[in-house]
Amino acid sequence: MSARRGAAVAGLLLAATAMLGWWQARRAWDAPGPLPGARNIVIPRGGIDAVAAALVDAGALDRPAGFRLAALITPGGPPRAGEFAFPAGASLHTLLEVLRVARPVQHHLTIPEGLTSARIAALVNGAEAMAGEVEPPPEGGVLPQTYAYEYDTARAALLARMAAAMQRALAQEWEARAPDLPLASARQALILASIVERETGRPEERAHVAAVYLNRLRLGMKLQADPTVGYGLGEPREGGHRLSRADLERDTPYNTYRIAGLPPGPICAPGLASLHAVLHPVASEDLYFVADGSGGHLFARGLAEHQKNVSRWRALAQ
């Protein structure tokens, strides 16, 4: 065999070997992996070796050497740390695509309206996939809504987001408030909104309840709000608990049967709807309301009408 022919044959063999290697690499790149079902996997910091070890431990990878090589020679950058959702049978290609470009898993925590700061802190401290612990925030200082967060988010950071959300919402609502309200500051609006939040669970009533309290403030009448009395005694009363006469006579800063004007601070975290109701009340001259026995309230402008409504409610409550 001539030298020229030998060189040609060698070249063909090298090309064939290269093609075979490329084909095998391509098959390994796209071949289904061992992960039996879709799963969220937490990927630690620490480089490719730490990532490969986490994938092996989670059952998403059999041969870490192939993963390390693929991560080094393919474009797209290094794998990221975090919690990611991987599909069943994820290939090397899919594993690296998820680790390079997919959005980390989003967890969600819902803060219901009307909770005290102590109960909000308990929810945050009990939430999954977060780090650290928090103390109760200032009463009324966080906005009730659903918050998304990623694995290992600091609880303190999430609580700070909740506080910032309340500050923004309160500032926006205060800026757009109705004219001539008997409220001197956004904080006073927050305090009254917390009372409205605890007074009624019916969305259609909030602006009417707010109007009653605003009318009382204008006239210098005591608010006589039962939820503030309950707050001053400890924790808000749930399930329609009726306050006793002794409760109403207790001397606390939150007993609005005894003090004039608003209490010194919020009694819960009000939602956006209650903030809006206080700053955009209905047009009404009503000064009284009482439960109607069905979850709502009966409103009255004068005392005589109110006393009739009270008698009706007492008859239903017996």
Backbone hydrogen bonds, N-H to C=O, Kabsch-Sander energy under -0.5 kcal/mol:
donor,donor_aa,acceptor,acceptor_aa,energy
6,G,2,S,-2.7
7,A,3,A,-2.2
8,A,4,R,-1.9
9,V,5,R,-2.5
10,A,6,G,-2.5
11,G,7,A,-2.3
12,L,8,A,-2.4
13,L,9,V,-2.6
14,L,10,A,-2.6
15,A,11,G,-2.5
16,A,12,L,-2.8
17,T,13,L,-2.7
18,A,14,L,-2.6
19,M,15,A,-2.8
20,L,16,A,-2.8
21,G,17,T,-2.8
22,W,18,A,-2.8
23,W,19,M,-2.7
24,Q,20,L,-2.6
25,A,21,G,-2.6
26,R,22,W,-2.6
27,R,23,W,-2.3
28,A,24,Q,-2.5
29,W,25,A,-2.4
30,D,26,R,-1.9
31,A,27,R,-1.5
33,G,89,G,-1.2
39,R,86,F,-2.4
41,I,84,F,-2.7
43,I,41,I,-0.6
43,I,82,G,-4.1
51,V,47,G,-2.0
52,A,48,I,-3.0
53,A,49,D,-2.3
54,A,50,A,-1.9
55,L,51,V,-2.1
56,V,52,A,-2.3
57,D,53,A,-2.6
58,A,54,A,-1.7
59,G,56,V,-1.4
60,A,55,L,-2.7
61,L,55,L,-0.9
67,F,63,R,-1.2
68,R,64,P,-2.7
69,L,65,A,-2.3
70,A,66,G,-2.5
71,A,67,F,-2.6
72,L,68,R,-1.5
73,I,69,L,-2.3
74,T,70,A,-1.7
80,R,99,L,-1.7
82,G,43,I,-2.5
84,F,41,I,-2.4
84,F,82,G,-0.5
86,F,39,R,-3.0
86,F,84,F,-0.6
89,G,35,L,-2.8
90,A,87,P,-1.2
92,L,28,A,-0.6
93,H,29,W,-2.4
95,L,91,S,-3.2
96,L,92,L,-2.4
97,E,93,H,-2.1
98,V,94,T,-2.7
99,L,95,L,-2.2
100,R,96,L,-1.6
101,V,97,E,-2.7
102,A,97,E,-0.8
102,A,98,V,-1.1
105,V,83,E,-3.0
107,H,105,V,-0.6
107,H,149,Y,-3.4
109,L,147,Y,-2.5
111,I,109,L,-0.5
111,I,145,Q,-2.3
114,G,269,A,-2.8
115,L,112,P,-0.8
120,I,116,T,-2.1
121,A,117,S,-2.5
122,A,118,A,-1.7
123,L,119,R,-1.9
124,V,120,I,-2.5
125,N,121,A,-2.7
126,G,122,A,-1.4
127,A,123,L,-0.6
127,A,124,V,-1.0
130,M,127,A,-0.6
131,A,153,T,-2.6
141,G,138,P,-2.3
143,L,162,M,-1.6
147,Y,109,L,-2.9
149,Y,107,H,-2.3
152,D,129,A,-2.4
153,T,129,A,-0.7
153,T,150,E,-1.7
155,R,131,A,-3.1
158,L,154,A,-2.0
159,L,155,R,-2.6
160,A,156,A,-1.9
161,R,157,A,-1.8
162,M,158,L,-2.1
163,A,159,L,-2.2
164,A,160,A,-2.4
165,A,161,R,-2.3
166,M,162,M,-1.8
167,Q,163,A,-2.3
168,R,164,A,-2.4
169,A,165,A,-2.5
170,L,166,M,-3.0
171,A,167,Q,-2.1
172,Q,168,R,-2.5
173,E,169,A,-2.6
174,W,170,L,-2.6
175,E,171,A,-2.2
176,A,172,Q,-1.6
177,R,174,W,-1.3
178,A,279,L,-2.8
181,L,178,A,-0.5
183,L,181,L,-1.6
189,A,185,S,-1.6
190,L,186,A,-2.2
191,I,187,R,-2.5
192,L,188,Q,-2.4
193,A,189,A,-2.6
194,S,190,L,-1.9
195,I,191,I,-1.3
196,V,192,L,-2.5
197,E,193,A,-2.5
198,R,194,S,-1.4
199,E,195,I,-1.5
200,T,196,V,-1.6
205,E,202,R,-1.7
206,R,202,R,-0.8
206,R,203,P,-0.8
208,H,205,E,-0.7
209,V,205,E,-2.8
210,A,206,R,-2.6
211,A,207,A,-1.5
212,V,208,H,-1.9
213,Y,209,V,-1.9
214,L,210,A,-2.5
215,N,211,A,-2.6
216,R,212,V,-2.1
217,L,213,Y,-2.2
218,R,214,L,-2.2
219,L,215,N,-1.7
220,G,216,R,-0.7
220,G,217,L,-0.8
221,M,216,R,-2.3
224,Q,256,T,-1.9
226,D,224,Q,-0.7
228,T,225,A,-0.9
229,V,225,A,-1.2
230,G,226,D,-2.2
231,Y,227,P,-2.1
232,G,228,T,-2.2
233,L,229,V,-1.1
234,G,230,G,-0.5
234,G,231,Y,-1.3
241,H,238,E,-0.9
248,L,244,S,-2.0
249,E,245,R,-1.0
250,R,246,A,-0.5
250,R,247,D,-1.3
252,T,250,R,-1.2
255,N,252,T,-1.6
256,T,254,Y,-1.4
258,R,255,N,-1.9
259,I,255,N,-2.5
269,A,115,L,-2.0
275,L,271,G,-2.0
276,H,272,L,-2.7
277,A,273,A,-2.1
278,V,274,S,-2.1
279,L,275,L,-1.7
280,H,276,H,-1.1
282,V,207,A,-1.2
284,S,282,V,-0.8
287,L,300,A,-2.0
288,Y,300,A,-2.0
290,V,298,L,-1.8
292,D,296,G,-2.0
298,L,290,V,-3.2
300,A,288,Y,-2.1
306,H,302,G,-1.7
307,Q,303,L,-2.7
308,K,304,A,-1.6
309,N,305,E,-1.9
310,V,306,H,-2.5
311,S,307,Q,-2.3
312,R,308,K,-2.1
313,W,309,N,-2.3
314,R,310,V,-2.6
315,A,311,S,-1.9
316,L,312,R,-1.8
317,A,313,W,-2.1
318,Q,314,R,-1.0
